[in-house]
Amino acid sequence: PLDEWLSPPFEPTVRGDDVFARGASDDKGQTWILVKAVEYLMKRDGRLPVNVKFLIEGEEESGGESIEGLLRERPPELASDAAVVCDSEMFAPGLPTICTGLRGIVYGELHVQGARQDLHSGVYGGAAPNPLMAIAEIVTALKNRDGHILIPGFYDSVAKPSPEEYEAWASLPFDEQAYLEKEVGSTCLTGEPGFTVFERTWARPTMEIHGIRGGFVGEGAKTVIPARAVAKISFRLVADQDPSRVLRQVQQAVEAATPAGVTAEFHLLHAAGPSLVDPANPFIRKAALAMEEVFGRKTVYMRSGGSIPIVGLFQDELRIPSVLMGFGLPDDNLHSPNEKFHLPNFALGLDSVIRYLERL
Amino acid sequence: PLDEWLSPPFEPTVRGDDVFARGASDDKGQTWILVKAVEYLMKRDGRLPVNVKFLIEGEEESGGESIEGLLRERPPELASDAAVVCDSEMFAPGLPTICTGLRGIVYGELHVQGARQDLHSGVYGGAAPNPLMAIAEIVTALKNRDGHILIPGFYDSVAKPSPEEYEAWASLPFDEQAYLEKEVGSTCLTGEPGFTVFERTWARPTMEIHGIRGGFVGEGAKTVIPARAVAKISFRLVADQDPSRVLRQVQQAVEAATPAGVTAEFHLLHAAGPSLVDPANPFIRKAALAMEEVFGRKTVYMRSGGSIPIVGLFQDELRIPSVLMGFGLPDDNLHSPNEKFHLPNFALGLDSVIRYLERL
């Protein structure tokens, strides 16, 4: 929605301490920190303290297939000890944050076919199958009202966070009531009973429906029983859930849950594995210390409920950990009108990356 | 879809024994039968055997509110002994048919509101409510997989067809396997166990979802949890179900079935009462005899699963029965490209209406 932008999205505009532009925070501004850090060290010392390779892609939001292909071919040039990815947020302004886990994803379409052609609900209602109702029946068979997923075997590889992670999360400044009121704005939070919000959004897998296509959704009343319908459904995965195994489990569960009169199939659109890094990893520890020096506060560890597929690939294909140092803020309006990057964070981030490279 | 018409829809074109045009069978051709029958008698005799009033509307497919308003005001001009409505089909070619029952309808929208704004399923999935999932949870709470509606009190006023109707239906030439394969084309028929197809489509109420709006249904994968979603849902009613009572029952059942974290409301779009006429009614008997003379076969009685709201209003407001003599054929492509009316049926229908008027 271009008209919601206060300044043109592709002409970076500084207002106050922020620069407003499409991708300012996610992820041009953050990528630029890495480039400028290396430039600074080269100018100052004429050399870098460690070998550095840049791997920059512009497709992350649309699948990222090119870089995945590159990585899977594993050219020797990619061999490294660790990766630095600046594509995450600080938990709160001024609070140096390292992300230690990302959820994976299995995103697909549930295709349901009923009658050969659309039917009139007056004439055929009562005898003909309804693919929209079938979708409702299938998805409620896959997940109950408590947010617990009923797919056999689905939770087998779900690991509990470590005691250190629980401790780190408990220390984060989090007000559940403010989160409900200001961020979500619903009558209450949902999800699996017995798990905290952090667990439910970072450390537990989920299933969500994103849209259901089929039939009539215009103004007024049309009495059609659609011949077919499609639901877009994603599963967020946590370590050690394997996307291809989950896909098979989902497909089998869909088959078992399909009501009489329709055929139903779950087709994969894309998948990515979850990833976890151990905060005790020396690269993470050094990054945390560098950030603590710059921000003057202890670095906190969080996970993200979202997915950055390249991190899973670094882990699985190159066997290297990713250091997710992020300098975005929760109110940066990622993917939205008036996306911004907080300029003081650019300076703090630059300093953090320089000190991190010097420590290695 | 204009390009599927073999001749322009608003230029009636005769091919073989059929005239092809939009509304040829539903309902211009059938209405014309009534006009021409009266014209014939006036020309032949200079007078009609009974008083005749024409009430013609062009809004039936889009709500028919004007004629409903007219009828509810009950101008004395509308007083009559019976109505003749030519807007139905013969059960099979050559088989004179009178429709003795129509289902009523309650058509509405289920509005569900979750979070204040659309949310990212990575960040909020696991804690935020999903209105699309809520719709699935609500509709599966309202109807089970057997097609049985679970709304308290919903079946209280559902009357069983009479023994005479069961007998009449049993005599209809009906091949369930051909119906499944040629008309519906699904893996099996659905609906309440223990009821025949005629009962399920003519004499039992139903609930159908016609479309679900909300979220993302374009190409590819967007990980949105929509803030709100709307499902279009209709209930077909049978005598003596009262639309306003059913609406209250549905609204209460929706309230009881609403999952945590969302608000849900069922808003009425339109409603019409079911209608039944007794085949023993003298107007029906005379119509049946007139048609038998013309077609040379015994008139059969069927019901229709659809709704013609004016028939319920004739019954409730004017206290008059409707004689539903129909001359359409099952393959007339109503509401579809290449709608046609079978010209021999025009002549047979004309003759039937003339003889009916003469008998009164």
Boltz contact constraints between the chains, C-beta under 6 A:
constraints:
  - contact:
      token1: [A, 107]
      token2: [B, 221]
      max_distance: 6.0
  - contact:
      token1: [A, 114]
      token2: [B, 186]
      max_distance: 6.0
  - contact:
      token1: [A, 115]
      token2: [B, 184]
      max_distance: 6.0
  - contact:
      token1: [A, 115]
      token2: [B, 185]
      max_distance: 6.0
  - contact:
      token1: [A, 115]
      token2: [B, 186]
      max_distance: 6.0
  - contact:
      token1: [A, 116]
      token2: [B, 185]
      max_distance: 6.0
  - contact:
      token1: [A, 121]
      token2: [B, 208]
      max_distance: 6.0
  - contact:
      token1: [A, 122]
      token2: [B, 305]
      max_distance: 6.0
  - contact:
      token1: [A, 122]
      token2: [B, 306]
      max_distance: 6.0
  - contact:
      token1: [A, 122]
      token2: [B, 307]
      max_distance: 6.0
  - contact:
      token1: [A, 123]
      token2: [B, 305]
      max_distance: 6.0
  - contact:
      token1: [A, 123]
      token2: [B, 306]
      max_distance: 6.0
  - contact:
      token1: [A, 125]
      token2: [B, 206]
      max_distance: 6.0
  - contact:
      token1: [A, 125]
      token2: [B, 208]
      max_distance: 6.0
  - contact:
      token1: [A, 125]
      token2: [B, 236]
      max_distance: 6.0
  - contact:
      token1: [A, 126]
      token2: [B, 191]
      max_distance: 6.0
  - contact:
      token1: [A, 126]
      token2: [B, 200]
      max_distance: 6.0
  - contact:
      token1: [A, 126]
      token2: [B, 201]
      max_distance: 6.0
  - contact:
      token1: [A, 126]
      token2: [B, 204]
      max_distance: 6.0
  - contact:
      token1: [A, 126]
      token2: [B, 206]
      max_distance: 6.0
  - contact:
      token1: [A, 127]
      token2: [B, 189]
      max_distance: 6.0
  - contact:
      token1: [A, 127]
      token2: [B, 191]
      max_distance: 6.0
  - contact:
      token1: [A, 127]
      token2: [B, 197]
      max_distance: 6.0
  - contact:
      token1: [A, 127]
      token2: [B, 200]
      max_distance: 6.0
  - contact:
      token1: [A, 127]
      token2: [B, 201]
      max_distance: 6.0
  - contact:
      token1: [A, 128]
      token2: [B, 184]
      max_distance: 6.0
  - contact:
      token1: [A, 129]
      token2: [B, 186]
      max_distance: 6.0
  - contact:
      token1: [A, 129]
      token2: [B, 190]
      max_distance: 6.0
  - contact:
      token1: [A, 130]
      token2: [B, 208]
      max_distance: 6.0
  - contact:
      token1: [A, 132]
      token2: [B, 209]
      max_distance: 6.0
  - contact:
      token1: [A, 133]
      token2: [B, 209]
      max_distance: 6.0
  - contact:
      token1: [A, 136]
      token2: [B, 136]
      max_distance: 6.0
  - contact:
      token1: [A, 136]
      token2: [B, 139]
      max_distance: 6.0
  - contact:
      token1: [A, 136]
      token2: [B, 140]
      max_distance: 6.0
  - contact:
      token1: [A, 137]
      token2: [B, 140]
      max_distance: 6.0
  - contact:
      token1: [A, 139]
      token2: [B, 136]
      max_distance: 6.0
  - contact:
      token1: [A, 140]
      token2: [B, 136]
      max_distance: 6.0
  - contact:
      token1: [A, 140]
      token2: [B, 137]
      max_distance: 6.0
  - contact:
      token1: [A, 140]
      token2: [B, 140]
      max_distance: 6.0
  - contact:
      token1: [A, 145]
      token2: [B, 137]
      max_distance: 6.0
  - contact:
      token1: [A, 145]
      token2: [B, 259]
      max_distance: 6.0
  - contact:
      token1: [A, 184]
      token2: [B, 115]
      max_distance: 6.0
  - contact:
      token1: [A, 184]
      token2: [B, 128]
      max_distance: 6.0
  - contact:
      token1: [A, 185]
      token2: [B, 115]
      max_distance: 6.0
  - contact:
      token1: [A, 185]
      token2: [B, 116]
      max_distance: 6.0
  - contact:
      token1: [A, 186]
      token2: [B, 114]
      max_distance: 6.0
  - contact:
      token1: [A, 186]
      token2: [B, 115]
      max_distance: 6.0
  - contact:
      token1: [A, 186]
      token2: [B, 129]
      max_distance: 6.0
  - contact:
      token1: [A, 186]
      token2: [B, 261]
      max_distance: 6.0
  - contact:
      token1: [A, 187]
      token2: [B, 261]
      max_distance: 6.0
  - contact:
      token1: [A, 188]
      token2: [B, 260]
      max_distance: 6.0
  - contact:
      token1: [A, 188]
      token2: [B, 261]
      max_distance: 6.0
  - contact:
      token1: [A, 189]
      token2: [B, 127]
      max_distance: 6.0
  - contact:
      token1: [A, 190]
      token2: [B, 129]
      max_distance: 6.0
  - contact:
      token1: [A, 190]
      token2: [B, 260]
      max_distance: 6.0
  - contact:
      token1: [A, 190]
      token2: [B, 261]
      max_distance: 6.0
  - contact:
      token1: [A, 191]
      token2: [B, 126]
      max_distance: 6.0
  - contact:
      token1: [A, 191]
      token2: [B, 127]
      max_distance: 6.0
  - contact:
      token1: [A, 197]
      token2: [B, 127]
      max_distance: 6.0
  - contact:
      token1: [A, 200]
      token2: [B, 126]
      max_distance: 6.0
  - contact:
      token1: [A, 200]
      token2: [B, 127]
      max_distance: 6.0
  - contact:
      token1: [A, 201]
      token2: [B, 126]
      max_distance: 6.0
  - contact:
      token1: [A, 201]
      token2: [B, 127]
      max_distance: 6.0
  - contact:
      token1: [A, 204]
      token2: [B, 126]
      max_distance: 6.0
  - contact:
      token1: [A, 206]
      token2: [B, 125]
      max_distance: 6.0
  - contact:
      token1: [A, 206]
      token2: [B, 126]
      max_distance: 6.0
  - contact:
      token1: [A, 208]
      token2: [B, 121]
      max_distance: 6.0
  - contact:
      token1: [A, 208]
      token2: [B, 125]
      max_distance: 6.0
  - contact:
      token1: [A, 208]
      token2: [B, 130]
      max_distance: 6.0
  - contact:
      token1: [A, 208]
      token2: [B, 225]
      max_distance: 6.0
  - contact:
      token1: [A, 209]
      token2: [B, 132]
      max_distance: 6.0
  - contact:
      token1: [A, 209]
      token2: [B, 133]
      max_distance: 6.0
  - contact:
      token1: [A, 210]
      token2: [B, 215]
      max_distance: 6.0
  - contact:
      token1: [A, 210]
      token2: [B, 216]
      max_distance: 6.0
  - contact:
      token1: [A, 210]
      token2: [B, 224]
      max_distance: 6.0
  - contact:
      token1: [A, 211]
      token2: [B, 215]
      max_distance: 6.0
  - contact:
      token1: [A, 211]
      token2: [B, 216]
      max_distance: 6.0
  - contact:
      token1: [A, 211]
      token2: [B, 217]
      max_distance: 6.0
  - contact:
      token1: [A, 212]
      token2: [B, 212]
      max_distance: 6.0
  - contact:
      token1: [A, 213]
      token2: [B, 217]
      max_distance: 6.0
  - contact:
      token1: [A, 215]
      token2: [B, 210]
      max_distance: 6.0
  - contact:
      token1: [A, 215]
      token2: [B, 211]
      max_distance: 6.0
  - contact:
      token1: [A, 216]
      token2: [B, 210]
      max_distance: 6.0
  - contact:
      token1: [A, 216]
      token2: [B, 211]
      max_distance: 6.0
  - contact:
      token1: [A, 217]
      token2: [B, 211]
      max_distance: 6.0
  - contact:
      token1: [A, 217]
      token2: [B, 213]
      max_distance: 6.0
  - contact:
      token1: [A, 221]
      token2: [B, 107]
      max_distance: 6.0
  - contact:
      token1: [A, 221]
      token2: [B, 269]
      max_distance: 6.0
  - contact:
      token1: [A, 221]
      token2: [B, 270]
      max_distance: 6.0
  - contact:
      token1: [A, 223]
      token2: [B, 234]
      max_distance: 6.0
  - contact:
      token1: [A, 224]
      token2: [B, 210]
      max_distance: 6.0
  - contact:
      token1: [A, 225]
      token2: [B, 208]
      max_distance: 6.0
  - contact:
      token1: [A, 234]
      token2: [B, 223]
      max_distance: 6.0
  - contact:
      token1: [A, 236]
      token2: [B, 125]
      max_distance: 6.0
  - contact:
      token1: [A, 259]
      token2: [B, 145]
      max_distance: 6.0
  - contact:
      token1: [A, 260]
      token2: [B, 188]
      max_distance: 6.0
  - contact:
      token1: [A, 260]
      token2: [B, 190]
      max_distance: 6.0
  - contact:
      token1: [A, 261]
      token2: [B, 186]
      max_distance: 6.0
  - contact:
      token1: [A, 261]
      token2: [B, 187]
      max_distance: 6.0
  - contact:
      token1: [A, 261]
      token2: [B, 188]
      max_distance: 6.0
  - contact:
      token1: [A, 261]
      token2: [B, 190]
      max_distance: 6.0
  - contact:
      token1: [A, 269]
      token2: [B, 221]
      max_distance: 6.0
  - contact:
      token1: [A, 270]
      token2: [B, 221]
      max_distance: 6.0
  - contact:
      token1: [A, 305]
      token2: [B, 122]
      max_distance: 6.0
  - contact:
      token1: [A, 305]
      token2: [B, 123]
      max_distance: 6.0
  - contact:
      token1: [A, 306]
      token2: [B, 122]
      max_distance: 6.0
  - contact:
      token1: [A, 306]
      token2: [B, 123]
      max_distance: 6.0
  - contact:
      token1: [A, 307]
      token2: [B, 122]
      max_distance: 6.0
